[in-house]
Amino acid sequence: MRLVLDTDVVVAGMRSPSGASAAILRCVRQEKAVILLTVSLTLEYQAVCPADHRLAAGLSQRQVDIFVNAVIAMAGPVETHFLWRPQLRGSNDEMVLEAAVNGRADALVTFNLRDFGLAPARFGVELLLPKYAIGRMR
C-alpha cells in the first residue's frame, strides 16, 4: 500500500507509540506499506515534529531528529510534476494532496478529513483516518 501521511499522523506516531499512527509507521518499517514524500512535505515533517511536540512526546531534540530522519529514510521519493492548486483551503494541505496525487498513492492518511473533503477522491486517492489505514495494512 502506498501512503502519504499528513504531518499530524507523523506527529501522533511520535507522541503516542501505542496508537494507530505509530502502528502505521511500524508497518512501513516492516515493508507492508510505503510512505511517499515530496521535498516540501519532508521539510514540513522536519519543521513541525520538533517544534511544539518534542516536549509533549517526552523526547530530547536528538531523539526527535532520529525519529524524523528514520521516517524520511523509509519513504519513497515523489517528484512533483503537476500542481492542481487550489483544491483545498490550506497550502500545507495542498502539498500533502500533491504528494499523494503525484506519487499515485493508494491513500492519504490524516486526522483532518474535513480539510481535504472530496478532493483526494477526484484523483483516485482514498482519504483515511489512521485507524482505518492500519486496518487495511494488516
N, C-alpha and C positions, 0 to 999 in steps of 0.2 A: 504494500500500500504506500502510495506517495502522498506525503502530507506537507502542508505549510502550517506552522504553528504561529498563531498570533503571540505577540510578546507577553500577553497576560498568562498564557499557558506555560511558557518557559519560566516565568517568574513563579507561578504556582508550583511547578516542578521543583524549583529550588527551595521554596518556602515550606512545602508540605511533602516530605518524602514518601508518605503513605497514600497520597491522593492519586487520582486518575491521571493528572498531568505527569507526575513522576513515573507512573506505570507506562505511559506512552514513551517516555524517554528510555526506560529500560527495554521496551520492545524494539526501539530503534537501535540501541546498543547490541541487542541480540539479532539484529538484521531481519526482524519481522516487518519492518517498515523503514521508509527513508524520509528524512526531513529535507525539504527543498529550501534553499536560501539564495536570495539575491544579495548583492553588496549592500544595498540600502537597508535591507532587513537585518543583515549581520550587524551593521553599525547600530541599529536600533536596539538589538539584544545587548550589545556591549555598553550602550549608554543607559538603558533602563534597569537592567538587573542590578548593577552595583549601587545605583543612585539611592533610592529610598528603601530598598528591600534587603540590603545586606544585614542591617541590624535586626530587622524583623525575622530574618531567617536564622539569626544567631551565628552568622558566619563572618570570618575575617575577610578582608579585601582579597587576600591571596586565595582563599577558598572559593570566593565568588569568581575570581578570574579563572581558576581551574575549571569550575563548573561551566562557565560560559564558553571557554575555549574548547571544552570537551563536546558540548552541544554543536558548536560550529564545525569541529573536526569530523563529526559523524554525518554532517549534512552533505547533500549533493548540490553542487553549484548550479544556479539558474541564470542565464543571460536574459536580460530584458530586451526583447526585440520589438515589442509593441506596447504602447501605452494607450489605455482606453479612458483616461481621465476626462471629465469627472464621472464617476459611477456612484461614489459614496460621499458622505458629508465630511469625513475626516481624511486628511492627507496621509496620516500614518496607516489608516485602514486601506487606503488606496495602494500603498506599497505592498501590503500583505496580499491583497487581491491580485495585484500584478505578478507577484511571485507565484501564486497558485496557477494563474492562467498561463503564464509563460513557461512554467515548469510542468504543465499538464498534470497537475495534482489531482488525486482522486478526491481529496477532502481538504478543506480549510478548517482548522480546529481553533475555536475561540470560545470564551465565555460571553462574548458580546454579540450574540446573534442579531440583535436589533440593529447594530451598527452596520451590518453587512446586508441585511434584508434579502432581496431576491437576486441581487447582482451575481453572486457566485453561480447560481443555477443557470443563469443566462449563458454562462461559459462552460457548462457541463461539470462544474465543481460542486461537490456536496459540502454543505455547511454543517458542522457537527460540534456539539459540546464534547469536552474531553471524555466524559463517562461513556458516551456512545462511540467515540472513536476507538477507545480501548476495547470495547466490546467487539468491534469489527476485527480487531487485530488478533484477538485470542481465539 
